[in-house]
Amino acid sequence: MITLTLRCPYCASDRLIRYGVTAKGQQRYRCRACGRQHRENPGSNAYSAAERDTILRAYAERSSLRGLSRTFGVSRNTVTAWLKKKP
Ligand SMILES: [Zn+2]
């Protein structure tokens, strides 16, 4: 059993509280130090194919990279790289 010490990716505080789950069942956390929310994503900072598909589909509908950044926490550079890779 591995115990993960979760830290806020924004301010590195470990004062995190559980804050419900995402639509995909991932635990979501809220930081008590800076008040921002994030998802648990242990071991990897890469996006899964499913996540990428979801984000790219949202992009196709709304076509706002800034909106995607706010909604998914994905950087605009990341989305731009995906769009270049897609045929
Ligand atoms: Zn924080």
PDB file of the backbone (N, CA, C, O) and the ligand in Angstrom, with CONECT records:
HET     ZN  A 101       1
ATOM      1  N   MET A   1       0.844  -1.199   0.000  1.00  0.00           N
ATOM      2  CA  MET A   1       0.000   0.000   0.000  1.00  0.00           C
ATOM      3  C   MET A   1       0.877   1.245   0.000  1.00  0.00           C
ATOM      4  O   MET A   1       1.692   1.461   0.896  1.00  0.00           O
ATOM      5  N   ILE A   2       0.690   2.020  -0.989  1.00  0.00           N
ATOM      6  CA  ILE A   2       1.482   3.246  -1.092  1.00  0.00           C
ATOM      7  C   ILE A   2       0.648   4.421  -0.587  1.00  0.00           C
ATOM      8  O   ILE A   2      -0.482   4.637  -1.026  1.00  0.00           O
ATOM      9  N   THR A   3       1.212   5.145   0.310  1.00  0.00           N
ATOM     10  CA  THR A   3       0.512   6.332   0.789  1.00  0.00           C
ATOM     11  C   THR A   3       1.036   7.555   0.053  1.00  0.00           C
ATOM     12  O   THR A   3       2.218   7.891   0.131  1.00  0.00           O
ATOM     13  N   LEU A   4       0.162   8.189  -0.638  1.00  0.00           N
ATOM     14  CA  LEU A   4       0.545   9.384  -1.363  1.00  0.00           C
ATOM     15  C   LEU A   4       0.330  10.606  -0.489  1.00  0.00           C
ATOM     16  O   LEU A   4      -0.724  10.772   0.125  1.00  0.00           O
ATOM     17  N   THR A   5       1.312  11.432  -0.444  1.00  0.00           N
ATOM     18  CA  THR A   5       1.100  12.732   0.170  1.00  0.00           C
ATOM     19  C   THR A   5       0.686  13.689  -0.941  1.00  0.00           C
ATOM     20  O   THR A   5       1.492  14.079  -1.786  1.00  0.00           O
ATOM     21  N   LEU A   6      -0.555  14.043  -0.916  1.00  0.00           N
ATOM     22  CA  LEU A   6      -1.045  14.914  -1.969  1.00  0.00           C
ATOM     23  C   LEU A   6      -0.713  16.363  -1.648  1.00  0.00           C
ATOM     24  O   LEU A   6      -0.834  16.835  -0.517  1.00  0.00           O
ATOM     25  N   ARG A   7      -0.301  17.020  -2.675  1.00  0.00           N
ATOM     26  CA  ARG A   7       0.015  18.437  -2.501  1.00  0.00           C
ATOM     27  C   ARG A   7      -0.681  19.243  -3.571  1.00  0.00           C
ATOM     28  O   ARG A   7      -0.918  18.779  -4.686  1.00  0.00           O
ATOM     29  N   CYS A   8      -0.995  20.441  -3.202  1.00  0.00           N
ATOM     30  CA  CYS A   8      -1.617  21.348  -4.154  1.00  0.00           C
ATOM     31  C   CYS A   8      -0.632  21.668  -5.274  1.00  0.00           C
ATOM     32  O   CYS A   8       0.491  22.097  -5.008  1.00  0.00           O
ATOM     33  N   PRO A   9      -1.047  21.463  -6.526  1.00  0.00           N
ATOM     34  CA  PRO A   9      -0.135  21.748  -7.633  1.00  0.00           C
ATOM     35  C   PRO A   9       0.117  23.240  -7.834  1.00  0.00           C
ATOM     36  O   PRO A   9       1.019  23.637  -8.572  1.00  0.00           O
ATOM     37  N   TYR A  10      -0.688  24.053  -7.170  1.00  0.00           N
ATOM     38  CA  TYR A  10      -0.543  25.493  -7.361  1.00  0.00           C
ATOM     39  C   TYR A  10       0.346  26.126  -6.301  1.00  0.00           C
ATOM     40  O   TYR A  10       1.192  26.966  -6.607  1.00  0.00           O
ATOM     41  N   CYS A  11       0.145  25.710  -5.035  1.00  0.00           N
ATOM     42  CA  CYS A  11       0.903  26.360  -3.965  1.00  0.00           C
ATOM     43  C   CYS A  11       1.688  25.364  -3.126  1.00  0.00           C
ATOM     44  O   CYS A  11       2.379  25.758  -2.187  1.00  0.00           O
ATOM     45  N   ALA A  12       1.590  24.057  -3.456  1.00  0.00           N
ATOM     46  CA  ALA A  12       2.357  22.999  -2.797  1.00  0.00           C
ATOM     47  C   ALA A  12       1.945  22.747  -1.349  1.00  0.00           C
ATOM     48  O   ALA A  12       2.649  22.052  -0.616  1.00  0.00           O
ATOM     49  N   SER A  13       0.841  23.293  -0.944  1.00  0.00           N
ATOM     50  CA  SER A  13       0.343  23.014   0.399  1.00  0.00           C
ATOM     51  C   SER A  13      -0.215  21.594   0.458  1.00  0.00           C
ATOM     52  O   SER A  13      -0.702  21.072  -0.545  1.00  0.00           O
ATOM     53  N   ASP A  14      -0.142  20.972   1.635  1.00  0.00           N
ATOM     54  CA  ASP A  14      -0.759  19.647   1.779  1.00  0.00           C
ATOM     55  C   ASP A  14      -2.094  19.741   2.512  1.00  0.00           C
ATOM     56  O   ASP A  14      -2.639  18.720   2.930  1.00  0.00           O
ATOM     57  N   ARG A  15      -2.607  20.907   2.669  1.00  0.00           N
ATOM     58  CA  ARG A  15      -3.886  21.073   3.354  1.00  0.00           C
ATOM     59  C   ARG A  15      -5.028  20.914   2.355  1.00  0.00           C
ATOM     60  O   ARG A  15      -5.710  21.875   1.999  1.00  0.00           O
ATOM     61  N   LEU A  16      -5.215  19.660   1.911  1.00  0.00           N
ATOM     62  CA  LEU A  16      -6.239  19.404   0.908  1.00  0.00           C
ATOM     63  C   LEU A  16      -7.444  18.739   1.544  1.00  0.00           C
ATOM     64  O   LEU A  16      -7.301  17.918   2.449  1.00  0.00           O
ATOM     65  N   ILE A  17      -8.619  19.088   1.076  1.00  0.00           N
ATOM     66  CA  ILE A  17      -9.820  18.404   1.530  1.00  0.00           C
ATOM     67  C   ILE A  17     -10.515  17.787   0.333  1.00  0.00           C
ATOM     68  O   ILE A  17     -10.441  18.309  -0.779  1.00  0.00           O
ATOM     69  N   ARG A  18     -11.187  16.677   0.566  1.00  0.00           N
ATOM     70  CA  ARG A  18     -11.934  16.024  -0.508  1.00  0.00           C
ATOM     71  C   ARG A  18     -13.087  16.922  -0.930  1.00  0.00           C
ATOM     72  O   ARG A  18     -13.755  17.542  -0.103  1.00  0.00           O
ATOM     73  N   TYR A  19     -13.295  16.972  -2.198  1.00  0.00           N
ATOM     74  CA  TYR A  19     -14.262  17.928  -2.711  1.00  0.00           C
ATOM     75  C   TYR A  19     -15.073  17.266  -3.823  1.00  0.00           C
ATOM     76  O   TYR A  19     -15.193  17.798  -4.926  1.00  0.00           O
ATOM     77  N   GLY A  20     -15.625  16.093  -3.507  1.00  0.00           N
ATOM     78  CA  GLY A  20     -16.438  15.391  -4.495  1.00  0.00           C
ATOM     79  C   GLY A  20     -15.588  14.682  -5.532  1.00  0.00           C
ATOM     80  O   GLY A  20     -14.363  14.635  -5.420  1.00  0.00           O
ATOM     81  N   VAL A  21     -16.249  14.130  -6.545  1.00  0.00           N
ATOM     82  CA  VAL A  21     -15.537  13.431  -7.600  1.00  0.00           C
ATOM     83  C   VAL A  21     -15.940  13.997  -8.947  1.00  0.00           C
ATOM     84  O   VAL A  21     -16.985  14.631  -9.094  1.00  0.00           O
ATOM     85  N   THR A  22     -15.085  13.751  -9.920  1.00  0.00           N
ATOM     86  CA  THR A  22     -15.388  14.199 -11.272  1.00  0.00           C
ATOM     87  C   THR A  22     -16.383  13.237 -11.916  1.00  0.00           C
ATOM     88  O   THR A  22     -16.745  12.218 -11.329  1.00  0.00           O
ATOM     89  N   ALA A  23     -16.813  13.567 -13.113  1.00  0.00           N
ATOM     90  CA  ALA A  23     -17.748  12.722 -13.849  1.00  0.00           C
ATOM     91  C   ALA A  23     -17.162  11.339 -14.106  1.00  0.00           C
ATOM     92  O   ALA A  23     -17.901  10.367 -14.262  1.00  0.00           O
ATOM     93  N   LYS A  24     -15.851  11.252 -14.151  1.00  0.00           N
ATOM     94  CA  LYS A  24     -15.203   9.969 -14.409  1.00  0.00           C
ATOM     95  C   LYS A  24     -14.847   9.243 -13.130  1.00  0.00           C
ATOM     96  O   LYS A  24     -14.192   8.201 -13.171  1.00  0.00           O
ATOM     97  N   GLY A  25     -15.269   9.777 -11.988  1.00  0.00           N
ATOM     98  CA  GLY A  25     -15.060   9.086 -10.734  1.00  0.00           C
ATOM     99  C   GLY A  25     -13.720   9.352 -10.080  1.00  0.00           C
ATOM    100  O   GLY A  25     -13.362   8.673  -9.118  1.00  0.00           O
ATOM    101  N   GLN A  26     -12.982  10.308 -10.571  1.00  0.00           N
ATOM    102  CA  GLN A  26     -11.720  10.642  -9.924  1.00  0.00           C
ATOM    103  C   GLN A  26     -11.981  11.519  -8.709  1.00  0.00           C
ATOM    104  O   GLN A  26     -12.857  12.385  -8.723  1.00  0.00           O
ATOM    105  N   GLN A  27     -11.221  11.283  -7.680  1.00  0.00           N
ATOM    106  CA  GLN A  27     -11.356  12.127  -6.502  1.00  0.00           C
ATOM    107  C   GLN A  27     -10.895  13.549  -6.819  1.00  0.00           C
ATOM    108  O   GLN A  27      -9.871  13.772  -7.465  1.00  0.00           O
ATOM    109  N   ARG A  28     -11.675  14.471  -6.348  1.00  0.00           N
ATOM    110  CA  ARG A  28     -11.306  15.867  -6.575  1.00  0.00           C
ATOM    111  C   ARG A  28     -10.979  16.503  -5.233  1.00  0.00           C
ATOM    112  O   ARG A  28     -11.610  16.192  -4.223  1.00  0.00           O
ATOM    113  N   TYR A  29     -10.021  17.367  -5.223  1.00  0.00           N
ATOM    114  CA  TYR A  29      -9.575  17.991  -3.988  1.00  0.00           C
ATOM    115  C   TYR A  29      -9.652  19.506  -4.089  1.00  0.00           C
ATOM    116  O   TYR A  29      -9.571  20.109  -5.159  1.00  0.00           O
ATOM    117  N   ARG A  30      -9.813  20.071  -2.915  1.00  0.00           N
ATOM    118  CA  ARG A  30      -9.773  21.513  -2.839  1.00  0.00           C
ATOM    119  C   ARG A  30      -8.679  21.884  -1.852  1.00  0.00           C
ATOM    120  O   ARG A  30      -8.547  21.268  -0.795  1.00  0.00           O
ATOM    121  N   CYS A  31      -7.916  22.868  -2.196  1.00  0.00           N
ATOM    122  CA  CYS A  31      -6.817  23.304  -1.347  1.00  0.00           C
ATOM    123  C   CYS A  31      -7.319  24.346  -0.358  1.00  0.00           C
ATOM    124  O   CYS A  31      -7.941  25.340  -0.733  1.00  0.00           O
ATOM    125  N   ARG A  32      -7.034  24.092   0.910  1.00  0.00           N
ATOM    126  CA  ARG A  32      -7.497  25.048   1.916  1.00  0.00           C
ATOM    127  C   ARG A  32      -6.581  26.248   2.011  1.00  0.00           C
ATOM    128  O   ARG A  32      -6.956  27.279   2.568  1.00  0.00           O
ATOM    129  N   ALA A  33      -5.402  26.121   1.478  1.00  0.00           N
ATOM    130  CA  ALA A  33      -4.457  27.232   1.557  1.00  0.00           C
ATOM    131  C   ALA A  33      -4.755  28.294   0.496  1.00  0.00           C
ATOM    132  O   ALA A  33      -4.783  29.488   0.793  1.00  0.00           O
ATOM    133  N   CYS A  34      -4.975  27.847  -0.735  1.00  0.00           N
ATOM    134  CA  CYS A  34      -5.184  28.831  -1.797  1.00  0.00           C
ATOM    135  C   CYS A  34      -6.588  28.739  -2.381  1.00  0.00           C
ATOM    136  O   CYS A  34      -6.973  29.580  -3.193  1.00  0.00           O
ATOM    137  N   GLY A  35      -7.371  27.715  -1.973  1.00  0.00           N
ATOM    138  CA  GLY A  35      -8.768  27.658  -2.385  1.00  0.00           C
ATOM    139  C   GLY A  35      -9.004  27.102  -3.775  1.00  0.00           C
ATOM    140  O   GLY A  35     -10.145  27.089  -4.236  1.00  0.00           O
ATOM    141  N   ARG A  36      -7.959  26.640  -4.463  1.00  0.00           N
ATOM    142  CA  ARG A  36      -8.149  26.116  -5.806  1.00  0.00           C
ATOM    143  C   ARG A  36      -8.477  24.628  -5.752  1.00  0.00           C
ATOM    144  O   ARG A  36      -8.152  23.935  -4.788  1.00  0.00           O
ATOM    145  N   GLN A  37      -9.127  24.160  -6.806  1.00  0.00           N
ATOM    146  CA  GLN A  37      -9.495  22.746  -6.885  1.00  0.00           C
ATOM    147  C   GLN A  37      -8.625  22.043  -7.900  1.00  0.00           C
ATOM    148  O   GLN A  37      -8.164  22.640  -8.873  1.00  0.00           O
ATOM    149  N   HIS A  38      -8.408  20.767  -7.655  1.00  0.00           N
ATOM    150  CA  HIS A  38      -7.706  19.967  -8.652  1.00  0.00           C
ATOM    151  C   HIS A  38      -8.069  18.517  -8.461  1.00  0.00           C
ATOM    152  O   HIS A  38      -8.668  18.146  -7.451  1.00  0.00           O
ATOM    153  N   ARG A  39      -7.713  17.702  -9.417  1.00  0.00           N
ATOM    154  CA  ARG A  39      -8.017  16.289  -9.359  1.00  0.00           C
ATOM    155  C   ARG A  39      -6.800  15.517  -8.926  1.00  0.00           C
ATOM    156  O   ARG A  39      -5.661  15.965  -9.056  1.00  0.00           O
ATOM    157  N   GLU A  40      -7.082  14.334  -8.403  1.00  0.00           N
ATOM    158  CA  GLU A  40      -5.994  13.430  -8.090  1.00  0.00           C
ATOM    159  C   GLU A  40      -5.431  12.902  -9.402  1.00  0.00           C
ATOM    160  O   GLU A  40      -6.180  12.489 -10.288  1.00  0.00           O
ATOM    161  N   ASN A  41      -4.136  12.918  -9.517  1.00  0.00           N
ATOM    162  CA  ASN A  41      -3.531  12.439 -10.759  1.00  0.00           C
ATOM    163  C   ASN A  41      -2.164  11.865 -10.451  1.00  0.00           C
ATOM    164  O   ASN A  41      -1.142  12.407 -10.872  1.00  0.00           O
ATOM    165  N   PRO A  42      -2.150  10.756  -9.708  1.00  0.00           N
ATOM    166  CA  PRO A  42      -0.875  10.280  -9.178  1.00  0.00           C
ATOM    167  C   PRO A  42       0.035   9.708 -10.252  1.00  0.00           C
ATOM    168  O   PRO A  42      -0.423   9.021 -11.166  1.00  0.00           O
ATOM    169  N   GLY A  43       1.296   9.988 -10.140  1.00  0.00           N
ATOM    170  CA  GLY A  43       2.293   9.306 -10.930  1.00  0.00           C
ATOM    171  C   GLY A  43       2.520   9.832 -12.323  1.00  0.00           C
ATOM    172  O   GLY A  43       3.565   9.568 -12.918  1.00  0.00           O
ATOM    173  N   SER A  44       1.577  10.564 -12.854  1.00  0.00           N
ATOM    174  CA  SER A  44       1.732  10.984 -14.235  1.00  0.00           C
ATOM    175  C   SER A  44       1.101  12.345 -14.440  1.00  0.00           C
ATOM    176  O   SER A  44       0.049  12.648 -13.877  1.00  0.00           O
ATOM    177  N   ASN A  45       1.745  13.153 -15.243  1.00  0.00           N
ATOM    178  CA  ASN A  45       1.103  14.409 -15.596  1.00  0.00           C
ATOM    179  C   ASN A  45       0.637  14.389 -17.048  1.00  0.00           C
ATOM    180  O   ASN A  45       0.289  15.423 -17.618  1.00  0.00           O
ATOM    181  N   ALA A  46       0.637  13.190 -17.637  1.00  0.00           N
ATOM    182  CA  ALA A  46       0.156  13.077 -19.004  1.00  0.00           C
ATOM    183  C   ALA A  46      -1.367  12.925 -19.006  1.00  0.00           C
ATOM    184  O   ALA A  46      -1.955  12.460 -18.030  1.00  0.00           O
ATOM    185  N   TYR A  47      -1.976  13.309 -20.081  1.00  0.00           N
ATOM    186  CA  TYR A  47      -3.414  13.150 -20.199  1.00  0.00           C
ATOM    187  C   TYR A  47      -3.730  11.812 -20.858  1.00  0.00           C
ATOM    188  O   TYR A  47      -3.035  11.379 -21.777  1.00  0.00           O
ATOM    189  N   SER A  48      -4.777  11.173 -20.381  1.00  0.00           N
ATOM    190  CA  SER A  48      -5.178   9.923 -21.017  1.00  0.00           C
ATOM    191  C   SER A  48      -5.824  10.227 -22.367  1.00  0.00           C
ATOM    192  O   SER A  48      -6.218  11.361 -22.641  1.00  0.00           O
ATOM    193  N   ALA A  49      -5.924   9.201 -23.197  1.00  0.00           N
ATOM    194  CA  ALA A  49      -6.544   9.386 -24.503  1.00  0.00           C
ATOM    195  C   ALA A  49      -7.985   9.848 -24.346  1.00  0.00           C
ATOM    196  O   ALA A  49      -8.476  10.664 -25.126  1.00  0.00           O
ATOM    197  N   ALA A  50      -8.662   9.311 -23.319  1.00  0.00           N
ATOM    198  CA  ALA A  50     -10.058   9.688 -23.098  1.00  0.00           C
ATOM    199  C   ALA A  50     -10.166  11.162 -22.719  1.00  0.00           C
ATOM    200  O   ALA A  50     -11.044  11.878 -23.200  1.00  0.00           O
ATOM    201  N   GLU A  51      -9.269  11.597 -21.857  1.00  0.00           N
ATOM    202  CA  GLU A  51      -9.278  13.004 -21.470  1.00  0.00           C
ATOM    203  C   GLU A  51      -9.026  13.900 -22.672  1.00  0.00           C
ATOM    204  O   GLU A  51      -9.683  14.921 -22.875  1.00  0.00           O
ATOM    205  N   ARG A  52      -8.049  13.476 -23.457  1.00  0.00           N
ATOM    206  CA  ARG A  52      -7.706  14.284 -24.625  1.00  0.00           C
ATOM    207  C   ARG A  52      -8.899  14.376 -25.577  1.00  0.00           C
ATOM    208  O   ARG A  52      -9.209  15.445 -26.102  1.00  0.00           O
ATOM    209  N   ASP A  53      -9.564  13.227 -25.791  1.00  0.00           N
ATOM    210  CA  ASP A  53     -10.730  13.227 -26.668  1.00  0.00           C
ATOM    211  C   ASP A  53     -11.804  14.172 -26.152  1.00  0.00           C
ATOM    212  O   ASP A  53     -12.389  14.948 -26.908  1.00  0.00           O
ATOM    213  N   THR A  54     -12.053  14.091 -24.843  1.00  0.00           N
ATOM    214  CA  THR A  54     -13.074  14.948 -24.247  1.00  0.00           C
ATOM    215  C   THR A  54     -12.747  16.418 -24.477  1.00  0.00           C
ATOM    216  O   THR A  54     -13.608  17.214 -24.851  1.00  0.00           O
ATOM    217  N   ILE A  55     -11.494  16.753 -24.245  1.00  0.00           N
ATOM    218  CA  ILE A  55     -11.090  18.148 -24.357  1.00  0.00           C
ATOM    219  C   ILE A  55     -11.142  18.610 -25.807  1.00  0.00           C
ATOM    220  O   ILE A  55     -11.586  19.720 -26.101  1.00  0.00           O
ATOM    221  N   LEU A  56     -10.682  17.744 -26.711  1.00  0.00           N
ATOM    222  CA  LEU A  56     -10.695  18.129 -28.123  1.00  0.00           C
ATOM    223  C   LEU A  56     -12.133  18.256 -28.638  1.00  0.00           C
ATOM    224  O   LEU A  56     -12.425  19.091 -29.494  1.00  0.00           O
ATOM    225  N   ARG A  57     -13.028  17.414 -28.102  1.00  0.00           N
ATOM    226  CA  ARG A  57     -14.427  17.530 -28.505  1.00  0.00           C
ATOM    227  C   ARG A  57     -15.020  18.856 -28.006  1.00  0.00           C
ATOM    228  O   ARG A  57     -15.764  19.531 -28.718  1.00  0.00           O
ATOM    229  N   ALA A  58     -14.675  19.199 -26.788  1.00  0.00           N
ATOM    230  CA  ALA A  58     -15.138  20.476 -26.246  1.00  0.00           C
ATOM    231  C   ALA A  58     -14.584  21.628 -27.077  1.00  0.00           C
ATOM    232  O   ALA A  58     -15.262  22.627 -27.318  1.00  0.00           O
ATOM    233  N   TYR A  59     -13.348  21.468 -27.505  1.00  0.00           N
ATOM    234  CA  TYR A  59     -12.735  22.505 -28.337  1.00  0.00           C
ATOM    235  C   TYR A  59     -13.494  22.661 -29.649  1.00  0.00           C
ATOM    236  O   TYR A  59     -13.709  23.776 -30.124  1.00  0.00           O
ATOM    237  N   ALA A  60     -13.900  21.527 -30.232  1.00  0.00           N
ATOM    238  CA  ALA A  60     -14.621  21.566 -31.503  1.00  0.00           C
ATOM    239  C   ALA A  60     -15.964  22.280 -31.353  1.00  0.00           C
ATOM    240  O   ALA A  60     -16.453  22.907 -32.293  1.00  0.00           O
ATOM    241  N   GLU A  61     -16.548  22.178 -30.170  1.00  0.00           N
ATOM    242  CA  GLU A  61     -17.854  22.794 -29.976  1.00  0.00           C
ATOM    243  C   GLU A  61     -17.762  24.268 -29.601  1.00  0.00           C
ATOM    244  O   GLU A  61     -18.545  25.096 -30.070  1.00  0.00           O
ATOM    245  N   ARG A  62     -16.803  24.574 -28.758  1.00  0.00           N
ATOM    246  CA  ARG A  62     -16.785  25.940 -28.234  1.00  0.00           C
ATOM    247  C   ARG A  62     -15.651  26.781 -28.803  1.00  0.00           C
ATOM    248  O   ARG A  62     -15.715  28.010 -28.827  1.00  0.00           O
ATOM    249  N   SER A  63     -14.625  26.096 -29.254  1.00  0.00           N
ATOM    250  CA  SER A  63     -13.488  26.763 -29.881  1.00  0.00           C
ATOM    251  C   SER A  63     -12.939  27.936 -29.084  1.00  0.00           C
ATOM    252  O   SER A  63     -12.660  28.996 -29.644  1.00  0.00           O
ATOM    253  N   SER A  64     -12.786  27.751 -27.794  1.00  0.00           N
ATOM    254  CA  SER A  64     -12.094  28.752 -27.002  1.00  0.00           C
ATOM    255  C   SER A  64     -11.015  28.076 -26.168  1.00  0.00           C
ATOM    256  O   SER A  64     -11.308  27.336 -25.228  1.00  0.00           O
ATOM    257  N   LEU A  65      -9.777  28.338 -26.521  1.00  0.00           N
ATOM    258  CA  LEU A  65      -8.688  27.700 -25.786  1.00  0.00           C
ATOM    259  C   LEU A  65      -8.643  28.186 -24.349  1.00  0.00           C
ATOM    260  O   LEU A  65      -8.322  27.423 -23.438  1.00  0.00           O
ATOM    261  N   ARG A  66      -8.965  29.451 -24.148  1.00  0.00           N
ATOM    262  CA  ARG A  66      -8.957  29.966 -22.779  1.00  0.00           C
ATOM    263  C   ARG A  66     -10.035  29.307 -21.944  1.00  0.00           C
ATOM    264  O   ARG A  66      -9.824  29.011 -20.768  1.00  0.00           O
ATOM    265  N   GLY A  67     -11.207  29.074 -22.557  1.00  0.00           N
ATOM    266  CA  GLY A  67     -12.280  28.400 -21.849  1.00  0.00           C
ATOM    267  C   GLY A  67     -11.877  26.990 -21.463  1.00  0.00           C
ATOM    268  O   GLY A  67     -12.169  26.533 -20.358  1.00  0.00           O
ATOM    269  N   LEU A  68     -11.204  26.301 -22.378  1.00  0.00           N
ATOM    270  CA  LEU A  68     -10.740  24.942 -22.078  1.00  0.00           C
ATOM    271  C   LEU A  68      -9.752  24.949 -20.927  1.00  0.00           C
ATOM    272  O   LEU A  68      -9.785  24.074 -20.063  1.00  0.00           O
ATOM    273  N   SER A  69      -8.890  25.922 -20.921  1.00  0.00           N
ATOM    274  CA  SER A  69      -7.918  26.008 -19.838  1.00  0.00           C
ATOM    275  C   SER A  69      -8.622  26.149 -18.501  1.00  0.00           C
ATOM    276  O   SER A  69      -8.234  25.529 -17.511  1.00  0.00           O
ATOM    277  N   ARG A  70      -9.665  26.975 -18.484  1.00  0.00           N
ATOM    278  CA  ARG A  70     -10.393  27.160 -17.235  1.00  0.00           C
ATOM    279  C   ARG A  70     -11.143  25.905 -16.836  1.00  0.00           C
ATOM    280  O   ARG A  70     -11.140  25.520 -15.667  1.00  0.00           O
ATOM    281  N   THR A  71     -11.797  25.256 -17.819  1.00  0.00           N
ATOM    282  CA  THR A  71     -12.649  24.122 -17.504  1.00  0.00           C
ATOM    283  C   THR A  71     -11.846  22.880 -17.135  1.00  0.00           C
ATOM    284  O   THR A  71     -12.163  22.198 -16.160  1.00  0.00           O
ATOM    285  N   PHE A  72     -10.815  22.589 -17.908  1.00  0.00           N
ATOM    286  CA  PHE A  72     -10.105  21.326 -17.729  1.00  0.00           C
ATOM    287  C   PHE A  72      -8.746  21.498 -17.057  1.00  0.00           C
ATOM    288  O   PHE A  72      -8.127  20.512 -16.657  1.00  0.00           O
ATOM    289  N   GLY A  73      -8.289  22.702 -16.932  1.00  0.00           N
ATOM    290  CA  GLY A  73      -6.967  22.901 -16.353  1.00  0.00           C
ATOM    291  C   GLY A  73      -5.851  22.482 -17.291  1.00  0.00           C
ATOM    292  O   GLY A  73      -4.714  22.277 -16.867  1.00  0.00           O
ATOM    293  N   VAL A  74      -6.184  22.358 -18.565  1.00  0.00           N
ATOM    294  CA  VAL A  74      -5.176  21.977 -19.555  1.00  0.00           C
ATOM    295  C   VAL A  74      -4.558  23.257 -20.118  1.00  0.00           C
ATOM    296  O   VAL A  74      -5.248  24.257 -20.312  1.00  0.00           O
ATOM    297  N   SER A  75      -3.280  23.214 -20.371  1.00  0.00           N
ATOM    298  CA  SER A  75      -2.656  24.427 -20.881  1.00  0.00           C
ATOM    299  C   SER A  75      -2.974  24.586 -22.365  1.00  0.00           C
ATOM    300  O   SER A  75      -3.178  23.613 -23.092  1.00  0.00           O
ATOM    301  N   ARG A  76      -3.009  25.840 -22.784  1.00  0.00           N
ATOM    302  CA  ARG A  76      -3.331  26.092 -24.190  1.00  0.00           C
ATOM    303  C   ARG A  76      -2.272  25.497 -25.104  1.00  0.00           C
ATOM    304  O   ARG A  76      -2.563  25.054 -26.215  1.00  0.00           O
ATOM    305  N   ASN A  77      -1.036  25.495 -24.612  1.00  0.00           N
ATOM    306  CA  ASN A  77       0.032  24.902 -25.417  1.00  0.00           C
ATOM    307  C   ASN A  77      -0.218  23.424 -25.659  1.00  0.00           C
ATOM    308  O   ASN A  77       0.038  22.905 -26.745  1.00  0.00           O
ATOM    309  N   THR A  78      -0.729  22.744 -24.616  1.00  0.00           N
ATOM    310  CA  THR A  78      -1.010  21.316 -24.757  1.00  0.00           C
ATOM    311  C   THR A  78      -2.062  21.072 -25.823  1.00  0.00           C
ATOM    312  O   THR A  78      -1.894  20.213 -26.689  1.00  0.00           O
ATOM    313  N   VAL A  79      -3.147  21.833 -25.755  1.00  0.00           N
ATOM    314  CA  VAL A  79      -4.222  21.647 -26.731  1.00  0.00           C
ATOM    315  C   VAL A  79      -3.721  21.959 -28.134  1.00  0.00           C
ATOM    316  O   VAL A  79      -4.045  21.256 -29.092  1.00  0.00           O
ATOM    317  N   THR A  80      -2.939  23.005 -28.242  1.00  0.00           N
ATOM    318  CA  THR A  80      -2.406  23.375 -29.551  1.00  0.00           C
ATOM    319  C   THR A  80      -1.544  22.250 -30.119  1.00  0.00           C
ATOM    320  O   THR A  80      -1.589  21.964 -31.315  1.00  0.00           O
ATOM    321  N   ALA A  81      -0.756  21.616 -29.246  1.00  0.00           N
ATOM    322  CA  ALA A  81       0.088  20.508 -29.694  1.00  0.00           C
ATOM    323  C   ALA A  81      -0.769  19.344 -30.180  1.00  0.00           C
ATOM    324  O   ALA A  81      -0.448  18.713 -31.187  1.00  0.00           O
ATOM    325  N   TRP A  82      -1.860  19.059 -29.466  1.00  0.00           N
ATOM    326  CA  TRP A  82      -2.754  17.978 -29.883  1.00  0.00           C
ATOM    327  C   TRP A  82      -3.359  18.297 -31.243  1.00  0.00           C
ATOM    328  O   TRP A  82      -3.452  17.429 -32.110  1.00  0.00           O
ATOM    329  N   LEU A  83      -3.766  19.534 -31.419  1.00  0.00           N
ATOM    330  CA  LEU A  83      -4.415  19.903 -32.674  1.00  0.00           C
ATOM    331  C   LEU A  83      -3.452  19.764 -33.845  1.00  0.00           C
ATOM    332  O   LEU A  83      -3.863  19.421 -34.953  1.00  0.00           O
ATOM    333  N   LYS A  84      -2.198  20.023 -33.606  1.00  0.00           N
ATOM    334  CA  LYS A  84      -1.208  19.887 -34.674  1.00  0.00           C
ATOM    335  C   LYS A  84      -0.981  18.418 -35.009  1.00  0.00           C
ATOM    336  O   LYS A  84      -0.736  18.061 -36.162  1.00  0.00           O
ATOM    337  N   LYS A  85      -1.066  17.559 -33.970  1.00  0.00           N
ATOM    338  CA  LYS A  85      -0.842  16.129 -34.190  1.00  0.00           C
ATOM    339  C   LYS A  85      -2.002  15.483 -34.941  1.00  0.00           C
ATOM    340  O   LYS A  85      -1.815  14.554 -35.726  1.00  0.00           O
ATOM    341  N   LYS A  86      -3.209  15.997 -34.681  1.00  0.00           N
ATOM    342  CA  LYS A  86      -4.388  15.377 -35.290  1.00  0.00           C
ATOM    343  C   LYS A  86      -4.399  15.642 -36.798  1.00  0.00           C
ATOM    344  O   LYS A  86      -4.102  16.753 -37.238  1.00  0.00           O
ATOM    345  N   PRO A  87      -4.736  14.640 -37.569  1.00  0.00           N
ATOM    346  CA  PRO A  87      -4.797  14.811 -39.005  1.00  0.00           C
ATOM    347  C   PRO A  87      -5.983  15.712 -39.398  1.00  0.00           C
ATOM    348  O   PRO A  87      -6.196  15.972 -40.583  1.00  0.00           O
TER     349      PRO A  87
HETATM  350 ZN    ZN A 101      -3.071  25.534  -2.971  1.00  0.00          ZN2+
END
